[in-house]
Amino acid sequence: SSRALPAGDVDWYQVKLIDDSDCFLCSDSFGIRVRLYNIASNVDLDLAVWNGREDIQEWKYSINGAGQSECIQGWNGSAGPNDETTIWVKVSHFSGLACFEYTLLVENTQSACP
Protein backbone atom coordinates (compact mmCIF):
# COMPACT_ATOMS: atom_id res chain seq x y z
CA SER A 1 0.00 0.00 0.00
CA SER A 2 1.01 3.59 -0.52
CA ARG A 3 -0.35 7.13 -0.26
CA ALA A 4 -1.30 9.42 -3.15
CA LEU A 5 -1.09 13.05 -2.08
CA PRO A 6 -1.73 15.67 -3.45
CA ALA A 7 -3.72 15.74 -6.71
CA GLY A 8 -1.19 15.46 -9.51
CA ASP A 9 1.00 13.06 -7.52
CA VAL A 10 2.31 10.07 -9.49
CA ASP A 11 3.68 6.86 -7.97
CA TRP A 12 5.75 4.47 -10.12
CA TYR A 13 6.37 0.78 -9.43
CA GLN A 14 8.72 -1.52 -11.29
CA VAL A 15 7.70 -5.19 -11.05
CA LYS A 16 9.86 -8.02 -12.34
CA LEU A 17 7.76 -11.03 -13.36
CA ILE A 18 9.72 -14.26 -12.95
CA ASP A 19 9.15 -17.40 -15.02
CA ASP A 20 9.67 -20.21 -12.52
CA SER A 21 9.31 -23.02 -15.06
CA ASP A 22 12.38 -25.11 -15.67
CA CYS A 23 10.75 -27.25 -18.35
CA PHE A 24 11.72 -26.27 -21.88
CA LEU A 25 9.05 -28.34 -23.65
CA CYS A 26 6.26 -27.76 -21.12
CA SER A 27 3.44 -25.31 -21.73
CA ASP A 28 2.73 -23.06 -18.76
CA SER A 29 -0.13 -20.60 -18.83
CA PHE A 30 0.22 -17.13 -17.39
CA GLY A 31 -1.69 -13.91 -17.05
CA ILE A 32 -1.03 -10.52 -15.55
CA ARG A 33 -3.70 -8.69 -13.57
CA VAL A 34 -2.97 -5.40 -11.77
CA ARG A 35 -5.55 -4.12 -9.27
CA LEU A 36 -5.74 -0.78 -7.45
CA TYR A 37 -8.29 -0.62 -4.63
CA ASN A 38 -9.11 0.77 -1.16
CA ILE A 39 -9.52 4.21 -2.74
CA ALA A 40 -11.22 6.96 -0.73
CA SER A 41 -14.76 7.69 -2.00
CA ASN A 42 -13.97 11.25 -3.11
CA VAL A 43 -10.59 10.49 -4.71
CA ASP A 44 -9.97 9.56 -8.35
CA LEU A 45 -6.84 7.49 -8.94
CA ASP A 46 -5.93 6.20 -12.39
CA LEU A 47 -3.86 3.14 -13.28
CA ALA A 48 -1.54 2.50 -16.23
CA VAL A 49 0.69 -0.51 -16.91
CA TRP A 50 3.54 -0.74 -19.44
CA ASN A 51 4.90 -4.08 -20.58
CA GLY A 52 8.22 -3.36 -22.21
CA ARG A 53 8.94 -6.88 -23.44
CA GLU A 54 10.26 -6.62 -27.00
CA ASP A 55 7.38 -8.55 -28.55
CA ILE A 56 4.64 -6.64 -26.67
CA GLN A 57 5.61 -3.04 -25.79
CA GLU A 58 2.28 -1.46 -24.95
CA TRP A 59 0.39 0.55 -22.35
CA LYS A 60 -2.91 -0.53 -20.82
CA TYR A 61 -5.12 1.90 -18.86
CA SER A 62 -7.92 1.91 -16.30
CA ILE A 63 -9.49 5.31 -15.62
CA ASN A 64 -12.65 4.79 -13.56
CA GLY A 65 -14.20 7.59 -11.50
CA ALA A 66 -13.77 8.71 -7.89
CA GLY A 67 -13.80 6.00 -5.25
CA GLN A 68 -13.81 3.19 -7.82
CA SER A 69 -11.25 0.43 -7.99
CA GLU A 70 -9.06 0.17 -11.07
CA CYS A 71 -8.05 -3.08 -12.75
CA ILE A 72 -6.02 -4.07 -15.80
CA GLN A 73 -6.03 -7.60 -17.19
CA GLY A 74 -3.62 -8.41 -19.95
CA TRP A 75 -0.91 -10.37 -21.62
CA ASN A 76 -2.37 -13.86 -21.17
CA GLY A 77 -0.85 -16.79 -22.96
CA SER A 78 1.33 -19.84 -22.84
CA ALA A 79 4.85 -19.46 -21.61
CA GLY A 80 7.88 -20.64 -23.47
CA PRO A 81 11.20 -21.52 -21.89
CA ASN A 82 11.73 -18.00 -20.48
CA ASP A 83 8.98 -15.42 -20.35
CA GLU A 84 10.41 -13.18 -17.67
CA THR A 85 9.62 -9.53 -18.14
CA THR A 86 9.48 -6.27 -16.22
CA ILE A 87 6.33 -4.17 -16.09
CA TRP A 88 6.01 -0.56 -14.97
CA VAL A 89 2.91 0.43 -13.02
CA LYS A 90 1.85 4.08 -12.80
CA VAL A 91 -0.69 5.27 -10.19
CA SER A 92 -1.85 8.84 -10.84
CA HIS A 93 -3.83 10.96 -8.37
CA PHE A 94 -6.29 12.66 -10.73
CA SER A 95 -8.54 14.51 -8.28
CA GLY A 96 -10.00 14.68 -4.76
CA LEU A 97 -8.66 15.36 -1.29
CA ALA A 98 -8.15 12.71 1.37
CA CYS A 99 -5.46 11.17 3.51
CA PHE A 100 -5.62 7.44 2.83
CA GLU A 101 -3.56 4.45 1.75
CA TYR A 102 -4.44 2.64 -1.45
CA THR A 103 -3.61 -1.00 -2.21
CA LEU A 104 -1.86 -2.16 -5.38
CA LEU A 105 -1.84 -5.88 -6.22
CA VAL A 106 -0.06 -7.61 -9.13
CA GLU A 107 -1.29 -11.17 -9.74
CA ASN A 108 -0.43 -14.09 -12.00
CA THR A 109 -3.94 -15.03 -13.08
CA GLN A 110 -5.98 -15.27 -16.26
CA SER A 111 -9.16 -14.40 -14.35
CA ALA A 112 -11.01 -11.33 -15.58
CA CYS A 113 -11.06 -8.13 -13.58
CA PRO A 114 -13.80 -8.03 -10.94
Residue pairs with C-beta under 8 A, 6 or more apart in sequence:
1 38
1 101
1 102
1 103
1 104
2 11
2 91
2 101
2 102
2 104
3 99
3 100
3 101
3 102
4 11
4 43
4 45
4 91
4 93
4 102
5 93
5 99
6 93
6 97
7 93
7 94
7 95
7 96
7 97
8 93
9 92
9 93
10 90
10 91
10 92
10 93
11 90
11 91
12 88
12 89
12 90
12 91
13 88
13 89
13 90
13 91
13 104
14 86
14 87
14 88
14 89
15 86
15 87
15 88
15 89
15 106
16 84
16 85
16 86
17 32
17 83
17 84
17 85
17 86
17 87
17 106
17 108
18 84
19 28
19 30
19 79
19 82
19 83
19 84
21 28
21 79
21 81
24 81
27 78
27 79
28 78
28 79
28 83
29 76
29 77
29 78
29 79
29 110
30 75
30 76
30 77
30 78
30 79
30 83
30 108
30 110
31 73
31 74
31 75
31 76
31 77
31 108
31 109
31 110
31 111
32 49
32 51
32 73
32 74
32 75
32 76
32 87
32 106
32 107
32 108
33 71
33 72
33 73
33 74
33 106
33 107
33 109
33 111
33 113
34 47
34 49
34 71
34 72
34 87
34 89
34 104
34 105
34 106
34 107
35 69
35 70
35 71
35 103
35 104
35 105
35 107
35 113
35 114
36 45
36 47
36 62
36 69
36 70
36 71
36 91
36 102
36 103
36 104
36 105
37 69
37 70
37 102
37 103
37 105
38 100
38 101
38 102
38 103
39 45
39 66
39 67
39 68
39 69
39 70
39 100
39 102
40 67
40 96
40 98
40 100
41 66
41 67
42 66
42 67
42 96
42 97
42 98
43 66
43 67
43 93
43 95
43 96
43 97
43 98
43 100
44 64
44 65
44 66
44 67
44 93
44 94
44 95
44 96
45 70
45 91
45 92
45 93
45 94
45 102
46 61
46 62
46 63
46 70
46 91
46 92
46 94
47 61
47 62
47 63
47 70
47 71
47 72
47 89
47 90
47 91
47 92
48 59
48 60
48 61
48 62
48 72
48 89
48 90
48 92
49 59
49 60
49 72
49 74
49 87
49 88
49 89
49 90
50 58
50 59
50 87
50 88
50 90
51 57
51 58
51 60
51 74
51 75
51 85
51 87
52 85
52 86
52 87
52 88
53 85
56 75
56 85
60 72
60 74
61 72
62 70
62 71
62 72
63 70
63 94
64 70
66 95
66 96
69 114
71 113
71 114
72 113
73 111
73 112
73 113
76 110
87 106
89 104
89 106
91 102
91 104
